[in-house]
Amino acid sequence: MKKICLSLIIVLLCFPLMGNAQTLDEYIAEAEAKLEEERAATEKKQMTEEEKKEALAEKDAVTKDISNLETQIDTLENDIKDLEDSIGQKDDEIKQIMSFVQLTNGQSSYLEYIFGAKDFTDFIYRISVAEQLSDYNVNLMEEYNNSVKEQETKQKELATSQQELTAKNKELQELINKLSKQIDELNDNVQTAQAEYDNLMNYINTLKEMKCQGNEDMATCEARLNPPKITTGGSSNNSSSNSGSSGGSSSSGSSGGSSSGSVTGGGSSGFYIPLTKGKVTQNYYGNSHNAIDITNYEGAPVYAITTGTVITISRNQSCGKNIVYILHNVNGQDYTTVYYHLKTVTVSVGQTVYYTTQIGTQGGNPSYDSCSTGSHLDFKLFKGRYLRDFFTLSRGPHMDPRNWLPQLPGEQKWFYSR
């Protein structure tokens, strides 16, 4: 009887644990259902591709108007300079003629010149010269007055064009701000529901490639992708001397370095800025902007901020281009860092990375990235494991990256080391 009771107690104690276990197949069904819910919610928020095209076309039109106005202003300034030179020359010439002709009380002082003729032929000749000189002087005065009027007109045109340019510049800046706000609010640099579903399928395929079976416990499956455990503070691990490898799973310990230990460097935080230098172009503002934007030059190397494992990569997205997701285990807690707008990717899924590992290069050029207004890196930090604890970046448990990177300068400020 005692043995039966003991067995019953063991079964009852174990039952809840068994009930909480989840197989890979159960995970897939639950994840697909959650993503379907997200798809419906996200589609209501997202800006359509047509709306984006129209907004960007409007921006291009204003930019062209500004360029044309700047060309007109350059032409007007050159015309005004030529007129000033011409007026100056005419002014000097008029002064020389006036000093020679000397008109006084409507009578010409050069009559003496005319009546000083030696003979009639010379007299006729001198009258002709005087008339020509007088006519030339009148024409010169008229040209001078016209040039002055033209200069005044062009100066007014210049002032008007400069006012228009100032207004167009303001209009463009307002449009850029409007576009940025629309992109942040409607897309929030978030992938489409289809892209997130593709991420899920890629993640599942990765687990299956690691021999995970449909009826296998999900926790056991995911352990194949668990990152090395790290703790903040204490003695340094060896990761600072490693640059990362070109591939391999976290279990292989690629690129050297201990599988656990303390994160050091990067200031007092123990974490490193993903770019060696750059400028913070936009801060984290919670739901309205759940990342920090950093820019250097297009193609600048981008690094992991600390030890972790690449758990998925989104490639060639219309919004975000290439996106790398890295899982970290810091002080026993899972976190995910996300690196948006990469032009190229130099790591692979399952690879262990360190803060010295280059994961790709900075992109974000609007010519190939529809939800970007300029080249930059969009860096996000989430508490939990992407595709496990949360399935979407729009409403995931995002955190201010400055929690890990207090060495970052303020908005619109530059930094020159990690």
Secondary structure as the mmCIF struct_conf table of DSSP 4:
data_model
#
loop_
_struct_conf.conf_type_id
_struct_conf.id
_struct_conf.beg_label_comp_id
_struct_conf.beg_label_asym_id
_struct_conf.beg_label_seq_id
_struct_conf.end_label_comp_id
_struct_conf.end_label_asym_id
_struct_conf.end_label_seq_id
HELX_RH_AL_P HELX_RH_AL_P1 LYS A 2 ASN A 20
STRN STRN1 THR A 23 THR A 23
HELX_RH_AL_P HELX_RH_AL_P2 LEU A 24 LYS A 45
HELX_LH_PP_P HELX_LH_PP_P1 GLN A 46 THR A 48
HELX_RH_AL_P HELX_RH_AL_P3 GLU A 49 VAL A 101
STRN STRN2 LEU A 103 THR A 104
TURN_TY1_P TURN_TY1_P1 ASN A 105 GLY A 106
STRN STRN3 GLN A 107 SER A 108
TURN_TY1_P TURN_TY1_P2 SER A 109 TYR A 110
HELX_RH_AL_P HELX_RH_AL_P4 LEU A 111 PHE A 115
TURN_TY1_P TURN_TY1_P3 GLY A 116 GLY A 116
BEND BEND1 LYS A 118 ASP A 119
HELX_RH_AL_P HELX_RH_AL_P5 PHE A 120 GLN A 182
HELX_RH_PI_P HELX_RH_PI_P1 ILE A 183 ASN A 187
TURN_TY1_P TURN_TY1_P4 ASP A 188 ASN A 189
HELX_RH_AL_P HELX_RH_AL_P6 ALA A 193 GLU A 209
TURN_TY1_P TURN_TY1_P5 MET A 210 LYS A 211
TURN_TY1_P TURN_TY1_P6 GLY A 214 ASN A 215
BEND BEND2 GLU A 216 GLU A 216
STRN STRN4 ASP A 217 ASP A 217
HELX_RH_AL_P HELX_RH_AL_P7 MET A 218 GLU A 222
HELX_RH_3T_P HELX_RH_3T_P1 ALA A 223 LEU A 225
HELX_LH_PP_P HELX_LH_PP_P2 ASN A 226 PRO A 228
STRN STRN5 LYS A 229 THR A 232
BEND BEND3 GLY A 233 SER A 235
STRN STRN6 SER A 236 SER A 236
BEND BEND4 ASN A 238 ASN A 238
HELX_RH_3T_P HELX_RH_3T_P2 SER A 239 SER A 241
BEND BEND5 SER A 246 GLY A 247
HELX_RH_3T_P HELX_RH_3T_P3 SER A 250 SER A 252
TURN_TY1_P TURN_TY1_P7 GLY A 253 SER A 255
BEND BEND6 GLY A 256 GLY A 256
BEND BEND7 SER A 259 SER A 259
STRN STRN7 SER A 260 VAL A 263
TURN_TY1_P TURN_TY1_P8 GLY A 266 GLY A 266
HELX_RH_3T_P HELX_RH_3T_P4 GLY A 267 SER A 269
TURN_TY1_P TURN_TY1_P9 GLY A 270 GLY A 270
BEND BEND8 PRO A 274 LYS A 277
STRN STRN8 GLY A 278 GLN A 282
HELX_RH_3T_P HELX_RH_3T_P5 GLY A 286 SER A 288
BEND BEND9 ALA A 291 ALA A 291
STRN STRN9 ILE A 292 THR A 295
TURN_TY1_P TURN_TY1_P10 GLU A 298 GLY A 299
STRN STRN10 PRO A 301 TYR A 303
BEND BEND10 ILE A 305 THR A 307
STRN STRN11 GLY A 308 GLN A 317
TURN_TY1_P TURN_TY1_P11 SER A 318 GLY A 320
STRN STRN12 LYS A 321 VAL A 330
TURN_TY1_P TURN_TY1_P12 ASN A 331 GLY A 332
STRN STRN13 GLN A 333 VAL A 345
TURN_TY1_P TURN_TY1_P13 VAL A 349 GLY A 350
STRN STRN14 THR A 352 VAL A 353
TURN_TY1_P TURN_TY1_P14 TYR A 355 THR A 356
STRN STRN15 GLN A 358 GLN A 362
TURN_TY1_P TURN_TY1_P15 PRO A 366 TYR A 368
TURN_TY1_P TURN_TY1_P16 SER A 370 CYS A 371
BEND BEND11 THR A 373 SER A 375
STRN STRN16 LEU A 377 LYS A 383
BEND BEND12 GLY A 384 GLY A 384
STRN STRN17 TYR A 386 TYR A 386
TURN_TY1_P TURN_TY1_P17 LEU A 387 ASP A 389
STRN STRN18 PHE A 390 PHE A 390
BEND BEND13 PHE A 391 PHE A 391
BEND BEND14 LEU A 393 GLY A 396
STRN STRN19 HIS A 398 MET A 399
HELX_RH_3T_P HELX_RH_3T_P6 PRO A 401 ASN A 403
TURN_TY1_P TURN_TY1_P18 TRP A 404 TRP A 404
TURN_TY1_P TURN_TY1_P19 PRO A 406 GLN A 407
BEND BEND15 LEU A 408 LEU A 408
TURN_TY1_P TURN_TY1_P20 GLU A 411 GLN A 412
STRN STRN20 TRP A 414 PHE A 415
#
